Amino acid sequence: MTPISRAAPIRALDRAVIEGLGLPSPVLMENAGRGIAEVLARHYSPRPTLVLCGPGNNGGDGYVVARHLSLMGWTVRALPLLPPASPDCVLNFGVATRMGLVGPLNEHELVVDAVFGTGQRAPLNLPPFDPGTSPVVAVDVPTGIDADTGQRVGTFPPAARVVTVGRLKPFLFTAAYDYDLVDIGLERVATEAPEAVRVDAPWVPALRRDATKFDRGHVGVRAGSPEKTGAAVLACIGALRAGAGLVTLCIAREAWSRLGALPPEVMVVEPGTGFVPGAWVVGPGLGRAADEEVRRLWREFAGPAVFDADGLRALDGSAPGGPRVITPHAGEAAALLGGDWRALEADRLATARRLAAIAPCIYKGAHPIVSGSPLRVVPGAHPALGTGGSGDVLAGVCGALLAQSTALSPGADAADLALAACWLHQRAAADLPAGALPSEVAARFPALR
């Protein structure tokens, strides 16, 4: 797990290295700039490179990058978009000037953006710059982007890659950035847990070879309506493919004739027949006519359950009767928390914390956030998941893992099971192109488990 922190805690760690360890700030800048230059050399062959520098320490990093690229034999110039102002930036600007590295470069094939870092706020008041056809690589944070939220605070050419310094920042998980991390030793002085972590390989409960269908859990799917049977079918497929031993769809009889895509392994019952599964998946495509039934399941069902889609919109703030997982996207989060979904998306970590106060959650998005302390971010941005029905499959995966928790992973925390489900979903889609179907993503679950 790799720590993710906002700008202020990272600046505090910088100070702890400088003041606590006694490492001079120019040495820290030297380590950062050298590390960035080494990353650039890994990704690009030597080529004419223009480094755009700002007035603060991000600009200072840029002058160090220019120096190290020059020492590697690159043709490089550092261009101050604004005059150097911070002491360390002034120092490295002087060194670069004496090396003949400061000035324009009319013909360039790579642009390094070292203008503004973690402290940028609107308005930026920058002179215009056009990189032409050259790719832009940002130092630490792309200019024009808020490091804490990923919100745009100014206009600047977008970065094709980011080389971030010290720790990962939240903005990296708000878009499909390609990024690298340069370690400058901050973890050696860190004493508090970060706000979030990137999770690359979480615990996923194993399926025993001798597990029976009863060990592997019975998932009930209360989903679908005559107009939206597809959501119910996909939730059932997600549960089956994730390893559930039994799956039963609970849906109104008038919808049964429209369930042609339902796998034959799925049983079907009507609501109100007294059916009680090991775990419920509630909400995909359900509509709002069953709101009272949904609220009753939330309050009274003692077993584990995942609530998604219309199952979330029906909730009224009452206490849950058993382990719960909620899986909202931004619109559903707005229905749960109030306010505009755009405001919630403007700070996804803060929104995920608010959702976790309701129940263990997966806050869906390109890089989903799973509740916990710290919050867990699952890296993603896979184009195959940007399709209607992907969330229904994820709800089914959650249901399968929750249903198996008693026999196969006793005592497992609902949030950890949600994390495992989210990782399976993201990993299954990792190399699929846009246009892949949610059912095709689900077909990959058995091999992953």
C-alpha positions in Angstrom: 0.0 0.0 0.0 1.4 3.4 -1.0 0.5 6.5 1.0 -1.6 9.3 -0.6 -1.5 12.7 1.1 -2.7 16.2 0.5 -0.3 19.1 0.0 -0.2 20.3 3.6 0.8 17.0 5.2 3.5 16.6 2.5 4.9 20.0 3.2 5.0 19.1 6.9 7.0 16.0 6.1 9.4 18.1 4.1 9.9 20.3 7.1 10.4 17.2 9.3 13.2 15.9 7.0 14.9 19.4 6.9 14.5 20.3 10.5 14.3 17.0 12.2 17.0 15.1 10.3 19.0 18.2 9.5 19.0 17.6 5.8 19.4 21.0 4.1 16.6 21.9 1.8 18.9 22.3 -1.3 19.9 18.6 -0.8 16.2 17.6 -0.8 15.7 19.5 -4.0 18.8 18.0 -5.5 17.5 14.5 -4.7 14.1 15.3 -6.2 15.5 16.8 -9.4 17.9 14.0 -10.0 15.2 11.4 -9.4 12.9 13.2 -11.9 15.7 13.3 -14.5 16.3 9.6 -14.1 12.6 8.9 -14.6 12.6 11.0 -17.7 15.6 9.0 -19.0 13.7 5.8 -18.4 10.7 6.8 -20.4 12.3 8.9 -23.2 15.4 8.7 -25.3 17.6 11.8 -25.3 15.9 14.6 -27.2 15.7 18.4 -27.2 13.9 19.3 -24.0 12.5 22.5 -22.7 12.0 22.8 -18.9 9.5 25.5 -18.0 10.2 26.9 -14.5 8.1 28.8 -12.0 9.2 31.0 -9.1 9.0 28.5 -6.2 10.4 25.2 -5.3 8.7 23.4 -8.2 10.7 25.7 -10.5 13.8 25.0 -8.5 13.2 21.3 -9.1 13.0 22.1 -12.8 16.4 23.8 -12.9 17.9 20.7 -11.2 16.2 18.5 -13.7 17.7 20.5 -16.6 21.1 20.3 -15.1 21.0 16.5 -14.7 19.6 15.9 -18.1 22.4 18.1 -19.5 24.9 15.9 -17.6 23.3 12.9 -19.2 24.1 14.4 -22.7 20.6 15.8 -23.5 20.1 19.1 -25.3 18.1 21.0 -22.7 17.2 24.5 -21.7 15.3 25.9 -18.7 13.0 28.7 -19.4 11.7 30.8 -16.5 8.0 31.6 -17.1 8.2 33.7 -13.9 11.3 35.0 -12.2 12.8 32.7 -9.5 11.7 33.8 -6.0 12.2 31.1 -3.3 15.7 30.8 -2.0 16.3 27.2 -3.3 14.9 28.2 -6.7 17.2 31.2 -6.9 20.1 29.0 -6.0 19.5 26.5 -8.7 18.6 29.1 -11.3 22.0 30.6 -10.7 23.7 27.2 -11.2 21.8 26.6 -14.4 22.6 30.1 -15.7 26.3 29.6 -15.1 26.1 26.3 -17.0 24.5 28.0 -20.0 21.2 26.1 -19.6 18.8 29.1 -19.1 17.0 30.4 -22.1 14.5 29.5 -24.9 14.7 26.4 -27.1 12.8 26.9 -30.3 13.0 23.3 -31.5 12.0 20.9 -28.8 10.6 17.4 -28.7 9.7 17.2 -24.9 8.4 19.9 -22.5 8.8 19.6 -18.7 6.3 21.5 -16.7 8.0 22.7 -13.5 5.9 25.9 -13.1 3.7 25.4 -10.1 3.4 22.6 -7.6 1.3 21.8 -4.6 0.6 25.4 -3.6 -1.1 26.7 -6.7 -4.4 28.5 -6.4 -6.5 30.4 -8.9 -5.8 32.7 -10.6 -2.4 31.6 -11.9 -1.7 34.7 -14.1 0.7 32.8 -16.4 1.9 33.9 -19.8 0.5 31.7 -22.6 2.5 28.8 -23.7 2.0 26.4 -26.7 4.0 23.1 -26.5 3.2 22.4 -30.2 3.4 18.6 -30.7 5.8 18.0 -27.9 4.4 15.9 -25.0 4.4 17.6 -21.6 5.7 15.9 -18.4 4.7 17.6 -15.2 7.0 17.8 -12.1 5.0 16.8 -9.0 1.7 18.4 -10.0 0.5 19.6 -13.5 0.3 23.4 -13.6 -3.4 24.4 -13.4 -4.4 21.4 -11.3 -5.2 21.5 -7.5 -3.1 18.8 -5.9 -5.7 18.0 -3.3 -8.7 17.6 -5.4 -7.8 17.4 -9.1 -9.9 20.5 -9.8 -8.7 22.8 -12.5 -7.5 26.2 -11.2 -5.9 27.6 -14.3 -5.3 27.0 -18.0 -2.1 25.2 -19.0 -1.2 22.5 -21.6 -2.2 19.1 -20.1 0.4 16.7 -19.0 1.0 13.4 -20.8 2.8 12.1 -17.7 3.4 13.2 -14.1 6.5 12.6 -12.0 5.3 13.3 -8.5 7.7 13.7 -5.6 7.7 12.4 -2.0 4.1 11.0 -1.9 1.2 10.3 -4.2 -1.3 13.1 -4.2 -5.1 12.9 -4.5 -5.3 14.5 -7.9 -3.6 11.5 -9.5 -6.7 9.5 -8.9 -9.2 11.9 -10.4 -8.2 11.3 -14.1 -6.3 8.8 -16.2 -2.8 10.1 -15.4 0.3 8.1 -16.2 2.6 8.8 -13.3 5.8 7.9 -11.4 6.8 8.5 -7.8 10.2 9.8 -6.8 11.1 8.8 -3.2 13.0 11.6 -1.3 12.8 9.9 2.1 9.6 11.3 3.6 8.5 7.9 4.9 11.5 7.9 7.2 10.0 10.7 9.2 6.3 9.9 8.9 4.6 9.2 12.2 0.9 9.5 11.3 -1.1 7.4 9.0 -1.9 9.0 5.7 -5.4 10.1 4.7 -5.5 7.4 2.0 -3.4 4.6 0.5 -3.2 3.2 -3.0 -3.9 -0.6 -2.8 -2.3 -2.7 -5.6 -2.8 -6.2 -4.2 -5.3 -6.5 -1.3 -6.3 -9.6 0.6 -8.8 -11.6 -1.5 -10.5 -14.6 0.3 -9.5 -17.9 -1.1 -12.0 -20.5 -2.4 -11.2 -23.9 -0.9 -11.1 -26.7 -3.5 -13.5 -28.8 -1.4 -16.0 -26.0 -0.7 -19.6 -27.0 -1.4 -22.2 -24.7 -2.8 -23.4 -24.1 0.7 -19.9 -23.0 1.9 -19.7 -20.7 -1.1 -22.8 -18.9 0.0 -26.3 -18.2 -1.3 -26.8 -14.8 -2.8 -30.3 -13.3 -3.1 -30.6 -10.5 -5.7 -33.5 -8.2 -5.1 -33.2 -6.3 -8.3 -34.7 -5.5 -11.7 -38.1 -4.4 -12.8 -40.1 -5.2 -16.0 -38.3 -2.2 -17.7 -34.8 -3.0 -16.3 -34.3 -6.7 -16.2 -30.7 -6.4 -17.5 -29.4 -4.9 -14.3 -30.7 -7.9 -12.3 -29.2 -10.3 -14.8 -25.8 -8.7 -14.6 -25.9 -8.6 -10.8 -26.6 -12.4 -10.9 -23.8 -13.0 -13.3 -21.4 -11.0 -11.1 -22.3 -13.1 -8.1 -22.0 -16.4 -10.0 -18.7 -15.5 -11.6 -17.3 -14.3 -8.3 -17.8 -17.8 -6.9 -21.2 -17.8 -5.2 -22.5 -21.3 -4.6 -26.2 -20.4 -5.2 -27.8 -17.3 -6.7 -31.6 -16.6 -6.5 -33.1 -13.6 -8.3 -36.1 -12.1 -6.5 -38.2 -10.2 -9.0 -41.8 -9.5 -9.8 -43.4 -12.3 -11.9 -44.4 -9.9 -14.7 -40.7 -9.5 -15.4 -39.9 -13.2 -15.7 -40.7 -13.4 -19.4 -38.0 -10.8 -20.0 -35.2 -12.7 -18.3 -34.0 -14.5 -21.4 -30.3 -13.6 -20.7 -30.5 -15.0 -17.1 -28.0 -17.9 -16.7 -29.8 -21.2 -16.1 -27.9 -21.6 -12.9 -29.9 -18.7 -11.3 -33.1 -19.6 -9.5 -36.1 -17.1 -9.6 -38.6 -16.3 -6.9 -41.3 -13.7 -6.4 -41.0 -11.0 -3.7 -43.0 -11.7 -0.6 -42.6 -15.5 -0.6 -40.5 -15.6 2.6 -37.2 -16.3 0.7 -34.1 -15.6 2.9 -30.6 -15.9 1.4 -27.2 -15.8 3.1 -26.6 -12.3 1.7 -28.6 -9.8 -0.3 -27.8 -7.7 -3.3 -30.4 -4.9 -3.3 -31.2 -2.3 -5.8 -29.9 -2.7 -9.4 -32.6 -1.7 -11.8 -35.2 -2.1 -9.1 -37.1 1.2 -9.5 -38.7 3.1 -6.7 -41.9 1.1 -6.2 -40.2 -1.2 -3.7 -38.7 1.6 -1.5 -40.5 0.5 1.6 -39.3 -3.1 1.1 -35.8 -1.9 0.6 -35.8 0.1 3.8 -37.2 -2.9 5.7 -34.4 -5.1 4.4 -31.9 -2.5 5.5 -33.3 -2.3 9.0 -34.4 -5.9 9.6 -32.2 -8.3 7.7 -29.6 -9.6 10.1 -27.2 -11.0 7.5 -24.8 -9.1 5.2 -26.2 -7.1 2.3 -24.9 -4.8 -0.4 -27.1 -1.9 -1.5 -26.7 -0.3 -4.9 -28.5 2.0 -7.4 -32.2 2.3 -6.5 -31.5 0.5 -3.2 -29.4 3.5 -2.1 -32.0 6.1 -3.2 -34.6 4.5 -1.0 -32.6 4.7 2.3 -33.8 7.1 4.9 -31.0 7.3 7.5 -32.2 4.4 9.7 -29.7 2.1 11.4 -28.8 -1.1 9.5 -29.8 -4.5 11.0 -26.6 -6.3 9.9 -23.4 -5.9 8.0 -23.8 -3.6 5.0 -21.9 -2.4 2.0 -23.0 0.6 -0.1 -21.7 1.2 -3.7 -22.7 4.7 -4.8 -21.5 6.6 -7.8 -21.5 10.4 -7.6 -25.3 10.8 -8.3 -26.2 8.2 -5.7 -23.8 9.8 -3.2 -25.7 13.1 -3.7 -29.0 11.3 -3.0 -27.5 9.9 0.2 -25.6 13.0 1.5 -27.5 15.8 -0.1 -26.0 18.5 -2.2 -24.8 18.6 -5.8 -22.9 15.7 -7.2 -20.3 18.0 -8.7 -19.5 19.4 -5.3 -19.1 15.9 -3.9 -16.8 14.9 -6.8 -14.7 18.0 -6.2 -13.2 16.3 -3.1 -13.6 12.6 -3.5 -11.7 11.6 -0.4 -13.9 13.9 1.8 -17.0 12.4 0.2 -15.8 8.8 0.8 -15.3 9.6 4.5 -18.9 10.9 4.7 -20.3 7.8 3.0 -18.3 5.6 5.3 -20.2 7.0 8.2 -23.4 5.4 6.7 -21.8 2.0 6.0 -18.7 0.4 4.6 -18.6 1.8 1.1 -17.1 1.7 -2.4 -17.3 5.2 -3.8 -17.3 4.4 -7.5 -15.4 6.2 -10.1 -12.4 5.7 -12.4 -10.3 5.1 -9.3 -12.8 3.8 -6.7 -12.3 4.6 -3.0 -13.1 2.0 -0.4 -13.8 2.9 3.2 -11.2 2.2 5.9 -8.7 4.0 8.0 -6.9 5.1 6.0 -9.2 5.2 3.0 -8.2 2.7 0.2 -7.9 3.8 -3.4 -8.0 1.1 -6.0 -6.1 2.3 -9.1 -8.1 1.9 -12.3 -9.3 4.2 -15.1 -10.0 1.2 -17.3 -12.2 2.1 -20.3 -14.1 -1.2 -20.2 -15.8 -0.1 -17.0 -17.3 3.0 -18.4 -20.4 1.1 -19.5 -23.9 0.8 -18.1 -24.1 -2.4 -16.1 -20.6 -2.4 -14.7 -21.8 -1.3 -11.3 -24.5 -4.1 -11.3 -21.7 -6.7 -11.8 -19.7 -5.1 -9.0 -22.7 -5.3 -6.7 -22.9 -9.0 -7.5 -19.3 -9.6 -6.7 -19.8 -7.9 -3.3 -22.8 -10.1 -2.6 -20.8 -13.2 -3.4 -17.9 -12.3 -1.0 -20.4 -11.3 1.7 -22.3 -14.6 1.3 -19.1 -16.6 1.7 -17.9 -14.7 4.7 -19.4 -17.1 7.3 -18.1 -20.3 5.9 -14.9 -19.3 4.1 -13.7 -16.1 5.7 -15.2 -16.0 9.2 -14.8 -12.7 11.0 -13.9 -10.8 7.8 -14.7 -7.1 7.9 -17.3 -6.0 5.5 -15.0 -3.1 4.3 -12.2 -5.6 3.6 -14.5 -7.8 1.6 -15.7 -4.7 -0.3 -12.1 -3.9 -1.1 -11.5 -7.4 -2.4 -14.6 -7.2 -4.6 -13.6 -3.8 -5.9 -10.0 -5.0 -6.7 -11.4 -8.1 -8.5 -13.6 -5.9 -10.6 -10.8 -3.4 -11.5 -8.3 -6.2 -12.2 -10.6 -8.1 -14.4 -11.1 -5.0 -16.6 -7.4 -4.0 -16.6 -6.5 -4.8 -20.2 -9.9 -4.8 -21.8 -10.7 -2.1 -24.3 -13.6 0.3 -24.4 -16.6 -1.6 -25.8 -16.0 -4.7 -23.7 -19.2 -5.8 -22.1 -19.7 -5.9 -18.3 -20.5 -9.7 -18.7 -17.1 -10.1 -20.4 -15.4 -8.5 -17.4 -17.3 -10.8 -15.1 -16.1 -13.8 -17.1 -12.6 -13.1 -15.9 -13.4 -13.4 -12.2 -13.0 -17.2 -11.9 -9.4 -17.1 -13.0 -8.6 -14.3 -10.7 -10.0 -16.0 -7.7 
